[in-house]
């Protein structure tokens, strides 16, 4: 049994209603071809529960875009997907090529010696501060990434 679009269905029931199971769920392997993303290998994954996301194989299996029934779950920044060779090994240089996303692995450097934990925490706080400043300036310039209103609000 599988839960497809909110309804429990057997595989035989599903196959009676669709021509191909990929109509409901699939994993599509692709290679991006335009701009700074040219050559980046990625996977577009969609399941019958309304979840769709992109896993970028060339960026440590980061989940860069995610949506649930078309509603974005991940944050995106201007550069979008970029080839890993844009990496610069300088403090904060990654910001120039970071697309945001739902999950960012930060490569193999995010694990290590417990003695360096304080530095990692401070670094994370600085990154969060930069991110919040960027979001604040976008909002002030009328470029908010999330728009809309709650019910009852104007």
C-alpha positions in Angstrom: 0.0 0.0 0.0 1.1 3.5 -0.8 -0.3 6.9 0.2 -0.8 8.7 -3.1 -2.2 12.2 -3.0 -3.8 11.5 0.4 -5.4 8.2 -0.5 -4.1 4.6 0.4 -3.8 2.7 -2.8 -2.3 -0.7 -3.9 0.2 -0.8 -6.7 -2.4 -2.6 -9.0 -4.9 0.3 -8.3 -2.3 2.9 -9.1 -1.3 1.2 -12.4 -4.9 1.0 -13.5 -5.1 4.8 -13.2 -1.8 5.8 -14.9 0.0 4.9 -18.0 3.4 4.9 -16.3 4.3 5.0 -12.6 6.6 8.0 -13.3 3.5 10.0 -13.8 3.2 10.0 -10.0 6.8 9.5 -8.8 10.1 9.7 -10.4 13.8 10.4 -10.1 15.2 12.2 -13.2 18.9 12.3 -13.6 20.0 15.5 -15.4 23.0 17.6 -16.3 22.4 21.4 -16.2 23.5 23.2 -19.3 23.3 26.9 -18.9 25.5 29.6 -17.5 27.5 28.9 -14.3 25.6 25.7 -13.8 26.7 24.1 -17.1 27.8 20.6 -16.4 26.4 20.3 -12.9 24.8 16.9 -12.3 21.5 16.9 -10.4 18.5 14.7 -9.6 14.9 15.9 -9.8 12.9 13.8 -7.3 9.1 13.8 -7.1 6.8 11.5 -5.1 3.1 11.0 -5.0 2.8 12.8 -1.6 3.3 16.2 -3.2 7.0 16.5 -2.4 9.4 17.5 -5.1 13.0 18.4 -4.7 16.3 18.7 -6.5 19.5 17.0 -5.2 22.7 18.5 -6.7 25.1 15.6 -6.9 28.1 17.9 -7.7 27.5 20.0 -4.6 27.7 17.2 -1.9 24.1 16.0 -2.5 22.7 19.4 -1.3 19.0 19.8 -1.7 18.8 23.1 -3.4 15.1 23.4 -4.2 12.2 21.7 -2.5 8.4 22.2 -2.7 5.3 20.6 -1.2 2.3 20.8 -3.6 4.0 23.7 -5.4 4.7 25.7 -2.2 8.5 26.4 -1.9 10.2 24.9 1.2 13.7 26.1 0.5 15.3 29.5 0.4 17.1 30.5 -2.9 19.7 33.1 -3.6 20.7 34.7 -6.8 23.6 32.6 -8.0 21.5 29.4 -8.3 23.3 26.2 -9.0 26.9 26.7 -9.8 29.8 24.3 -10.8 31.9 23.3 -7.8 35.0 24.7 -9.5 33.8 28.2 -8.5 34.9 27.4 -4.9 37.3 29.8 -3.3 39.1 28.7 -0.2 38.8 32.1 1.5 36.6 33.1 4.5 33.1 33.9 3.4 33.9 33.4 -0.3 31.3 30.7 -0.6 28.6 33.3 -0.3 29.3 34.3 -3.9 28.4 30.9 -5.2 25.9 29.7 -2.6 22.4 29.1 -3.9 20.8 28.5 -0.6 18.5 25.5 -0.4 16.8 23.2 2.0 20.0 21.2 3.0 23.5 22.5 2.6 26.2 20.0 3.5 29.2 22.4 3.4 31.3 19.6 2.0 33.7 17.6 4.1 34.9 20.5 6.2 31.8 20.7 8.4 33.0 17.8 10.6 36.2 17.5 12.6 38.1 18.3 15.8 35.9 19.2 18.8 38.5 21.7 19.8 37.5 23.8 16.9 33.8 23.7 17.9 33.8 27.3 19.3 35.2 28.6 16.0 32.5 26.7 14.1 29.8 28.2 16.2 31.2 31.7 15.8 31.5 31.2 12.1 27.9 30.0 11.9 26.7 33.0 13.9 28.5 35.3 11.5 26.9 33.6 8.5 23.5 33.8 10.1 24.1 37.5 10.7 25.1 38.1 7.1 22.1 36.2 5.9 19.7 38.2 8.1 21.2 41.4 6.9 20.8 40.4 3.3 17.1 39.4 3.9 16.5 42.7 5.7 18.0 44.8 2.9 15.9 42.8 0.3 12.8 43.5 2.3 13.7 47.2 2.6 14.2 47.3 -1.1 10.9 45.7 -1.8 12.5 42.4 -2.9 11.0 40.1 -0.3 11.4 36.5 -1.2 8.2 35.4 0.4 5.1 37.4 -0.3 1.4 37.1 0.6 -0.7 37.7 3.7 -2.3 35.7 6.4 -6.0 35.4 6.5 -7.5 38.4 8.0 -4.4 40.5 7.4 -4.3 43.3 4.7 
